[in-house]
Structure formats: structure tokens, C-alpha cells
Amino acid sequence: SLSFTLARTGASTDSTLCIALLAMPLFDVILGARKAPQSAKVKESEAYLKEHPALKGKLDAALNACLAAQGRAWPEVVEPIAYISGALCVTPYLASNLEILGAEEMRLATLLVTIGQTHLFADWPAAGKRDEEKHALFTQLHTLDSSYPGGLRAYYASAKKLLSEAKAGCNPLGEWTPEVPSGQRVSAGSEHFFALEKAGMDVIGQTAFVLVAGGLGERLGYKGIKIALPVDSVSGKSFMQWYAEYILAFQARCCRGGRTIQLAIMTSDDTHARTLAFLESNKYFGLALAQVTLIKQEKVAALMDNEAHFARASRSFLLDTKPHGHGDVHHLLWSSGLATAWGKAGVRYVSFFQDTNALAFRAMACLLGVSVKSRLEYNSLTVPRMPGEAVGGIARLMRPDGASMTVNVEYNQLDPLLRATVSPEGDVADASGYSPFPGNINVIAIELGPYLKILEQTGGSMPEFVNPKYNDAERTRFNKPTRVESMMQDYPKLLGIGARVGFTQLDRWICFSPVKNAVADAAFKAAKKSLPECAASGEADMYLASARMLRAAGMNVQSGETVKPLGIPVCISPMLHLSPAFAATWSELIKKVKGGSISKRSCLVVDGEATLTGLELDGALMVRPTGGSSVKVDGLRETNGGWQLRPLEQGEKAAEEVAMRGYKLVQTYSRTLAPSDGKLRVVKA
């Protein structure tokens, strides 16, 4: 109980009594359902308030706000002075600071008292000392209370329940039995793939995109925001520019009458200001200001024990806070009104993607095509997954009462669940050599109509979980504060029976190569024969995907040798950058490229409207038409000194984005085709 909790902190008897009263059903004591004993502390508070009517007025306002938030009203027979004193004068530390608190601060103080957080005031000095820090706490509390659905009271209740279940070892999937899910397994480059691309392009102009970009690049050895990292060395384009160019390319091909494709970017305290400044300094990379919306995710209070006591920041009155997870994106789309506005504007689908997986857009049209063809209201892009790989698996879960759902199951839950139910061997490969449960990569397409109905019902609040790290067998002490979390891919858990949920599985090379690991971690994973998923491998996989797509168009693209910058094996030649402005889909690329060859030491950048017929390249060629111009390469044979990616020397100084790759671009010679006169330029041998 709160009384017991306070007693453990050494609070006074009167404080304990008042806390115990406030722990009863909300404001029952305050409203007169039970008569509060008149302790010396309460009497002292009443006398103080009678002498300070202005303070009493602030307290009245605070308690009115508390009641309004709960849909309650004052009984006319209750005299406010009878409960105001007990509501806030529950610790001597608060009592000595009442005179400096405003009405909203009073409300928040009352709220903290009623959910057992009086320890936050335990070392407050009297009014006049460190007052700015005290007000800063209430400013922080106001943000936390207003940003979480249901406020801090709801957060505390959820945390208390989840922590209790975690301590008891409850399995959230204990009632469920996994089955292999139904979905579309598509071979990239097949006729089926191209048909799905076409179907997707038919609706991509009525699709809004959501970029989840709440993280910094510190884990990668980069001090900036991750979306500012370069996709590759030869173009120097950031992830943000790459995504913007794709949206503009889709828009140019699929939108008419001035219609634009909307983009929402979910930021965090860590990234919001820097993301805005990055966009503004680059003129939003060609996107119109009206088509980009930033939605900022707030953090949640860290929890220091199983009683869900909020943790304090070091040497501060402020709370320690942590990210709540990317599940907040659904609530933000609803609470901001953005999803509703999209619906009114005729948007049919919303596609979610994460910050450093540049290949995702190579598969976006196919993903949407599956959604259209299969009439899916929720569609996950997936890749073949090795058994035990640290990627969530999509599974169909069945319950004895007949309920079912197709949902992501985290990799550390999937194997134990299989062993406990249908497969004593756990997560093992099928005849394909992969797990039958496809790997979730958090690229998602959701049909907006049904989505809006669910958001209206739930406010976009996702199922939550806690993952405390205990340092004792009894599970009573944490190694460090934990928090309540949520994930955007848990959205199908909100859907009812008969919901149309599926997946689209594509080859990994065309859609998934995230940049998320620092050099040391990537080298360790590579040594264990795992995927490094770092800056160098992300760049190499971009070149690899472009080479495979060009080969499908009849071009002979040689393969380069594998090198090991910083101990990470990658193939970074030939260097191929094919921009969305050149070809927004693989189908379009095949129409624009006919035959030709590229040597393994070559570098080709095509960034604009162009066709390539019979190009024979042994060197570096930049094709960059602007201003409505276009280039037709017809039988061109280009040989020059070219560009190369040279490994960094031991101790060589380099910018962060270069150092994390372990090599730098050396430009010896290149030819550039960059007409800007608005005309077609034909370049022959």
C-alpha cells in the first residue's frame, strides 16, 4: 500500500495517515465518503490555509482540475478546506513549499501523492531554496502527464500491472500456440514481382509515408542524427535525401492536379530540433513544406522498483526518463489529427519505415501491390530468416477459444514458445533452409480506412511491456531503472476476429540492409558469420542491389573483390548509384537500360531522367541532368581513371561518417553529363 511505502521512507505518522487516506478510491476521502481524522498536521494545514486565502484559491483550482480529469464534480455540501489540506500537505517537504506552487503544479503534486510518488519530494528544502529546480520538475511532469494517453495515473497503473506480471514470470504468450502464417512469398525480379509493382504504383500516389526517426547515431560513432548519415560514398546523399527523392519520384509519376504525397517524421527529444534544422538547411530536399509534418515523441518516467516508483535523475529533482518505443507513432498520428486529415484528403494507405534501411523503398511498390491484391489492412514486409536470428518472426497465434492473430513475435520469445507448444526442437529450418516464420523488418503498409476506426477506438495506444533486468533471484531489485515500452509492429494485437493481416516476403538483398551497428560490433558479428549491418555493409548492399537490377536489364556488370575494411568483409565495387529520379521501380529501370557493360572498377551515378543503351563503362561516369533536361546514352564507350574507395591508413584522420566505413573516396577522373537547358542530350560513342 502507499501507507507501507511511505512508512519505509521514514515519513511522519501524519504523512502516512494522509497518504493512506488518499490511497482509497479516488478522492473518496476528499469528497466526504469517509471522514478524515483530524490529525495535528491536518489541523495545522487548515489553519495555515485560512490565513492564506490566495493559496487556498490555487488549491481549489488544482483539485477542480483533478476532478475534471476524472469526470467528477464537487458535492455542494463539502467545504473545500476540509480536504485541501490533506490533499497536498502530506509531507513536510511539500507543506513548506506550497506558497511557491501554481495551480497546475498543485494539481500535479496531488496526482503524485495519490499514485505513491511522495519520495520525489523527500529532500526538498524549504521555499526559497532551489525553487527553479522545483518548478522545472513540474514542467517536466506536465509534459509527461499530457503526452501519455490517460496521463501519469494511467502510466503508473500500467507499469504496476506489468511489473507485477514480470516479477511473477508471467508469459504474455502463454495461452497462444504458433502456426506458420499465410502470406505472399515473392521472388524479386519475377513476373509476379513486376505485376505487384504495377499494382502498387497504382495506389502509391494515395499513400502517406511515416519515417520513424527518433534515434541518434552515437551507437555508430556518429554524433548527429542517423538520417543525416550518407547512404553511400559516391553520391554523398543522406538517408533523408534518399527518402525524399523517392517520395518526389513517386509523386512525379503517380500524382496529378498538384496533389502531393505526405510524409510524417516521428522525432524525439534527442532528434527533433536537429531534424528540423537539417530539413530547413537543405530546403526539405525538394519536398514542399506543406507535405512534411514532424510529430515529436515524448519520453516516459523510468521505474526504479516493482512498486513502479519513478526514478530520479542523478543529482537533480527531475525524473529520469526513457524512450517509450516506436509504438507511440500510432498515438501521435491520432492525437495530432494527422491520420484523420489524411483520410479526408483521400489517402488510402500509410506506409511506415525506419531511419537507416535505404533498400526499403526498392520494395515499397511491391509491398503496396500485395496489400491491394490481397485486400490486406495490415501488411508486413519480411525477409527469409535464419532460425534463431535476432529478428522478430511473423507467426499466426491460436488460442483455445478460437481467437487468432497474425503478429510479430520477438526472436527471444519465438523459440521458447515453439518448444513449449508444437516443436520440441524450437525454431528450426524447413526445406528452404530458413525458418518458416519470416523475419519482420518493420516496413509496414496499413489500409487507412480500418486504421482510423481502430485509432478512434484506442487512441492509438499499443500493447505495452516491461523488460526489467533483475540483480537478485527474488526479482525485487533492478540493475538499472526500467520503463514501460511499446512497438509499432504490435498494432495487429488491437484488431478483431477476421482482420485481414498478412505479410510480403522478399529476398533480403532488395529490401533490407540496416545501418545500426558500430564498427567493433559489426566486426564481431562478421567473425561469427552473422550480418554486420553497419555503414560499410549498408553501402555495399546498395551497390549489390543496383548491380543485380542492371543485370536483369541485360547489362553485363562485373563483380568486384571482397575487401575487409576494419575487419568487415564487403564488396564495394563496382560503385553504382541509381537514383529514384532515374527509376522509381525495377520495372522502370528495365525499360530504361538496354545491354552494355560495367567493369568491376567502375563507378556509375545516374541521377535524373536518362536512358542507357549499350553503355560500356570502365571508369567513372556521372549522369546528372537537371532543369527538365534528359540524357540518352547510345553506344557510349567511356574509359577513364575512375574513382576508387581506398582503405584508411592506420591512424589516418577522417570525418565520422568516413571513419565508420574504414575507407574514403578517391576521385581520380570522371566524365559528367549534366545538361540543364531543358532539352534531350544524346551521347554516342
N, C-alpha and C positions, 0 to 999 in steps of 0.2 A: 504494500500500500504506500501511498505518498507519505503517510504519517511515519511508517517504518523507515522509508528512505530518508526523510528529514532527520529522524532521530539518529541515524547513522552518521549524519554530517555534524552532529553536535549542536543543532539549533535549540532554541529555548523551548520550554514546555508550552508557552502561549503560542509560539510559532507553530509547533507541532499540532496543537489543538485546532488552530485556524486552517492549517493545511488539511487536516483530516476532514474538517467540515467542507472544504472546497473540493475534496475528492469525491463527495457524494454526487448523485446525478446533477447535471449542470445547473448551478445556481439555485438548487432546491433550498439550501440554507438561506441564501441571499433573498429568495423570494418568499420566505416565510413558511415553507412546508415543514421545516423543523426550526425550533427556536435555538438560536446560537447562545451558548453560555456566555455570560458577561465576565470574561477574564479581565485581569488588570490591564493587559495590553490593549484589549478592545476598548475598554473604558478610557484609557489614556488617548487612544486614537480618536475616539468620539469627541473628547474634549478639545483635542488639537484642531479637528476639522471645524468645530463650532467657532473657533477663534479665527479660522482662515476660510471664510466663505468662498473666496475665489478658487481656492484649491478644491473645495467641495464641488464647485461647479465643473471643474475639469474631470473630477472623478465621476460625477453624474454622466458627463458626455462619454467617458470611456466605457462605463458599464452599459449605457444605452447602445453603443456600437457593438459591444459583445452580444447583447440580447438580440439586436437586429440581425447579426450574422447567424444566429441560431433560430431565427423566426419566432422569437419570444417577445412578450410585451410585459410592461410593469403592471402588477396588480395595484389598483388605486389605493388600497388600504396600507400598502407598505411604505414606510418612511425611509427614504434613501439612506439617511445617516445610520440606520440600523445594520446595513450590510456593507456600505462603502469601506468602512474602517477595516473590517475583516477581509475584504476582497484584496486589498493591496498591502496593508500593514502586517504582512505575515512574517517578515523577517526584520530584525532591527536595521539591516543594511538598507532595505527599501524604505523603511519608515523615515530614516534620516535623509532620504533623497527625494521625497515626494514633492518638495517645493520646486524642484528644477524640472519636473516631468510635465510634458504637454499631454493633451487629451489622448492622442494616438499612442503616445508612449505609455500612458496609464493602461490603455486597452491591452497593449502587448504585454505589459508586466502582469496584468491579471491573467492573460492567456497562459503565460509561462508558469505562473503559480498553479493553475488548475491542471496542468499536464506534468507536474512534478519536476520542474526545472529550476527550483529556487537556488540550487547550487551555483547558478550563474551569477548570483548577487553576493555570494558568500564572503568575498573580500573587498566589497565596495567601501571606499572611505566615505565620510560624511560629505554632504553637499558642499561644493566649493573646491573640491579636490578631484582632479582628473575628470571633470564634468564633460569635456569634449569627447573623451573616450566612451563615456556612458551613453551620450547621445548617438555616437557612432554605432554602438551596439543596436540601438532601437532602429536606426536607419537600415542596418543590415537585416534585422528581424522583419521590418516592414516589407522588404524585398522578398525575403524567403516566404513570408506568410501570403503575399499576394500572388506569387508566381506558381506555387504548388496548388493543384486542384484540391479545394477544401481547406487550404491553409495549413499552418503548423499543427493544428489539432489533428487533422486527417493524417499528416505525415507521421506524427507521433504514434497514432493508433496503428497505422500500417507497420511501422518499424517494430512496435512492441509485439504485434502478432507474428511477424516474420522472424524476429529474433527468438521468440519462444519456440517456434517450429524448428528453427535451425538448431537450437540447443537440444531439442528432443530427437534430432536426427530424422525428422520427417522427410520423406521423399516426395517432392511435388508431382512426380510422375508415377507414384506407387500404384494407382488404380488403372494405369494405362498399359496396353500391350502394343508394341510396334509392329507395323507391317510395311512392306515396300510400297511407296506411294505411286500414284498414277501421274504421268506427266509426259511431256514431249522430249525425247532424246534425239537431237538433231545433229547431223554430220555437217560441219561447216564446209561450205562450198558445194553442197549437193543441190540438186534441183529443188528439193524440199526446202532447203535453206533459202534459196533465192525467191521462192514463192512466198515464204513467210516475210522476207524483207519487203517485198512489194506490198503485202497486206499491212505491214507495219507503217510503211511510208504513207499509206492512205489515211492514217489517223495521227501521224506524228505532229501534224500542224495543229491538232486539237489536244495536244499533250502538254502538261506543265511539268517542269523538272524541279527536283529538290536535291540540293547538294548539302550533305551533312559534313560540315567543316568546322568542328569545334576544337580541333587539336593543333598544338604547336609541333614544330619539327625537332624539339630537343632530343628526343629518342634517336633521331637520325644524325645528331651532331650539327643541327641547324637551328639557329636562334629565331628564325622567322616563322611565319605561318606556313603550313605544309602546302597550301595551294599556290604559294609563290615559288616553290621549287621548280626547276626546269624539267620538262618531260624528257628531253634529250639534249645532247650537246650541240648537234648541228643546227638546230633551229633556235635554241635558247628559249623557246616558248615555255611559259609556266603552265602548270596544270590548269589554272584558272583560265588562261588564254585558250588552251586546247578545248576546254569545255564550252567556252563562249563561242569559239569558232564553229563547233559542231551545232550548237543551237542556231547560230546565224545561217549555217548551211542548210539545216532542216527548214528553217523559216523561208529562205530564198526559194526552195524547191516546192514547198507544200502550203504556203500561206498566200492569200490574196486579199486585196482590198485594205491593205495597211495593217492586217492582223499580225500580232507578234506572239512569239512563244514565251511564256512566262518562266522565270527562274526564281526560286526561293533558296536562300542560303542560310542554313542554321549555324549560327556562331555561338560563342561562349564569352564569358568574361575575359578569357585569355586572348581571344582572337577577334572580337567584334571591332574594336577601334582600328586594329591593323588591317583587317579585311576591308573595312570601309575606305581607309586611306589608300590601300593598294588598288582598289577599284577606281577610286577617284583619280589617282595619279596616272592611271592607264586608260582613262576615259571609258571605263567599263568594257574595255576590249571590243568596242564597236556595238555593244548592246545598248539599247535605249534605257535611260534612267527609269522610265515607267515600267519596264518589263523585269526589273530586278528588285527583289524585296529581301532585306535581311531580317531574320527572326532570331532574337537572342535568347539562348537558353540560360536560365539561372541555375546556380548550384543548390545543393541541399545540405542540411546540417549533418555533420559527422556524428557518429554514435559511439560512445565510449564503453558501454556495457550492455548486458542483456535487458536492463531496465529502460533502455532507449534514452539514457541521459545524453543531452547534447554535449559534445566535446568543445572545449575552449581552445582557441588558437594560443600558441606559445607567447607568454608574457603580454597578454592582451585581454581586454574584456570581450573582444569579438569571438564569434563562434568559428570553429574550424569547419570549413565547408568542402564538399567534394562534388564532382560531376554526378548527375543522376542517370547518365546514359543517354544514348541517342533515341530511346523510346519517346523522349519529350517532343520529338518533331511532330508527332500526330496531335498532341495537345496544342502546340504552338500554331499549327496550321488552322486549328479550330478557333482557339481563343483570339487569334489575330484577325479572324474574319476572312483570311486569305482563301481558304478552301471554298467557302461559300461564294466569294466573289468570282473565283474560277468557274464554279458551276454556273453562275448567272452569265458568264462570258462565253459559255459553250464548250468549255474544256471537258473532254471525255475520259482522259486517263492522267494519272500522276505517276511519274517515274522517279524513284529515289536512287541515289548513287552516292558513293563515298569519295573522299577527297583525293586519294593518290592511286587510283586504278584507271589509268588513261585508256586502257583497252576496252573498258566497259561500253563506250559509245560505238565501237565496231560492231557490237551485238545488239544495240538498242532497238533497231528496226525489227530484227528477228524476234526479240522478246515481245514487242508490242503486237507483232503479227500473230504469235501464238495466243496472246490474250484475246485478240479479235476472233480468230478462227475457232478457238475452244470456248469462247464466251466466259473467260475467267475474270472474276472480280479481284483475285489476288494471284499474282504470278511471280515466282522467284526465279531469277537467273542462277543457274547452278553449273558446276563442273564435275567431271569424274573425280572421285575422291578415293584415296588410298585408305584401307582400313586403319583406324587409329590416328589418321591425320588430324592435326589441330585445327579443324574446320568443322563447323556445325553441319549435321546431316539432316536433310529433309525426310521426314517419316510420316506415315499415316498412323495415328494413335487411336486405338479402340478401347472402349470401356465396357464392362459387363452389362451396363444398362442400355447399350446400343449406341451411345454417343460416340462420335468420332471427330477427329480434326487432323488436317494435314499441316504440319508446322515444323519449324526448325527445332532440332534437339541438339544441345551443345555436345561437343565431342566427348567431354568428360562425363556426360550423363548417358550417352547413347550405348556405349559398350556395357556398362553395368546393367542398364535396362534390358538389353538383349539377353545377357547372361541370366537375369532373374526371370525371364519370361519364355522366349521362343528359341533362343540359340545359346546353348551352354558354352559354345566357343566364343561368343561375343560378336564383335564387329569384324567379320571376315570377308574375303573377296569372293565374288561369284565367278562365273565362267569368263567374264570380261577381264578379270584381273583387278577389278576395282570393287569397292564396297557397293552393294545395291542401293545404298542410301546416298543420293547425290549431295555434293558439297555446296552449301549455301555461301554466296559471295556478297550478299547484301546489296544486290541490284534488284529492284523490285518495281513491278508495274501494278497499279491498283486502279480499278474502274471507279471513277469519281462519284457516280450516282449512288451506288450502295455504300461507298465510303462515307459520304456526307450523312447518311442515315445513322451509321454506326457512331460517327463523331457526335452527332446530336444526342444520341442515347448515352454516350460515355464521356463526353468532353474530351475524347482523345487520350484518356488515361490508360496506359498499358499495364498489364500484369507486372507486378514487381517481385523482386527477390533480394535477399541479402547474402553476402558471402564472407562472414567474419572469419578471420584467422585466429584460432584459439591457441593459447600457450599453456593450457592445462587439460588434463584428461576429463575433468568435470565440465568443461566448456563454460567456464564462468569468467575467464579473463581473455581479453583480446591482445594480440601482438601490437596492434595499432588500431585507431578508430576505423570503423567501417561506415557504410551508408546504404540506404535503400537505392536500388538501381532498376532500370528498365531498358528494354531493347526494342528497336523499331520492328524487327522481324517477328516479334511475338503478336503482332496485330491479328493473325488468324485465330488466336485464342478468344477473341471477342466475338467471333462470328457464330451464327447459329447453325442448326442442322440444315444440310442442303446447300451450304455456301459453296460457291464454285472456286475452289482453291487448287492450284496446280503448280507445276514447275517447268522450266525450259532448260534442258541440259545441252551445253555446247562444249566443244573442245576447249581446253584451258588456254591454248595459245592465242585464240582470237578474242578472249574476253576478260582474262584475269591474270594480272601480274602486279600486285600491290607493292608500293614502296613504303615499308613500315619498319624495317629493321636497321639498326646501326651496324657499322662495319664488323665489329667484333662478333655480334650475334649472328650476322649473316655468314661470316666465315665459319663459325661453329656449326651452324645448320648445314652448310655446304659440305663440311667434313663428315657429317653424319648422313650424307646423301639426301638431305632434305632441301626444299626450295629456299634459296637465300632471301628472296623478297626484299631487296634493297634497291638503292638508286641505280647501281650498275646493272643489276638483273632486269629492273624495270625498263631501262633504256634498251638493253639488248633484246628484250622480248618485243619491244615496239618495232625494232628493225626486222626481227624474225617474222613477225606477223605481216609486215609490208612485203617482205620477200616472197612469202607463200602466196599472198594475194596477187602479186605481179606474175608469178609463175603460172597461176591459174589463167592469166590472160595471154599466155603463150610466150612470155619473156623468159629468156634463159638467165637466171640470176645465180651467180656462183655463191658458194658458201665459204665464209671466212673461217679462220682457225680459232679455236677456243684459247683464250688467254686467262690469266689469273691475277688481275689487279687486286692487291690486298688479300690474296688468298681465295678469291671468289671466282669460280670458273664461269666465264661469259663469252659469248660470241658477239663482238661489237663491230663486225664488218660483214658485208658492205653496209654503209650507213644510209638508211632510206627514210625520208620524212615525206609522207603523203598526206597533205592537209585535208581537212573536211571540205574546204572550198574547192579543192580539186575533185574529190569523190567522197560523198557523204555515206555511201554504201559500197559494199563489194560489187554488187550488180552494176553500179555506175562505173566503177573502176574498170571492169572488164570491157565495157563499151568504149572506154577512152584509151585503152592500151592495146596495141597490136604488135606482137612479136618483139624482136630486139634482144639485146643482151646487156648485162651489167657485170663487170669484173668484181672479184672479191675485195679489191682495194678501193672501190669507188664510193662516191657519196652523191646521192641524188636527193634534191629537195624540190618538190612540186607544190607550190603554194598559190593556187589560183586556177582560173579556167584554162585548161590545156588539154591537148591530146598528144599521145606519144605513139608514133608508128615507126617501127623499125629502128628505134634508137639503139646505137651501140656505144656504150659508155665505158671508158677506162680512165677514170679521174673524177673530178668534181663538177657537177652541173647544177646550177640554181635556176629554176623556172618560177618567176615571181611576177606575173602580170598584175597590174593594178588599174584603177580608174575605168573599169569596164572593158579593158583590153583582154585578149586571149592569145594563146600561143599554140601553134600547130607544129609539132616536131615531126618531120617527114624524112626518114632515112638519114638522120644526122649521125655522124661518126665523130665522137669527141674524145680526144686523148690529151691529158694534161697532167701536171704534177700532183694534183689532187689534194685532199685533206686526209689527215690521219689522227687517230686517238692514241696519244703517246703516254705510257705509264709514267706516273710521277716518280721522281728520284727520291731516294731516302732523305728525309728532312726537307724536301722542297716545299716552300710555302705556296699555298693556294687558297682561293676562296672556299668557304664552307661547302658550297654546292659542287665544287670540283673535287675537293679533298675526300668527300664521302664516296666518290666514284673510284678514285685511285688512278685516274688518267685525265689528261687535258687535251683539248682540240688544238691541233697544229694545222694552220691553213697555209699550204704552200702555193697552190694556184687553183683557180676555178674559173669556169665560164658562167656568166649570168645572163639570162634572158628576162628582161624586166620592162616590157613596153608599158606605157602609161597614157597612150594617145586615144584609147577607147576603140582601137581597131584590132583586127586579126593580124598577127605576125606569123608568117610561115618560115620555118627554119629547116633548110635541107642540108644534105651532105656538103 
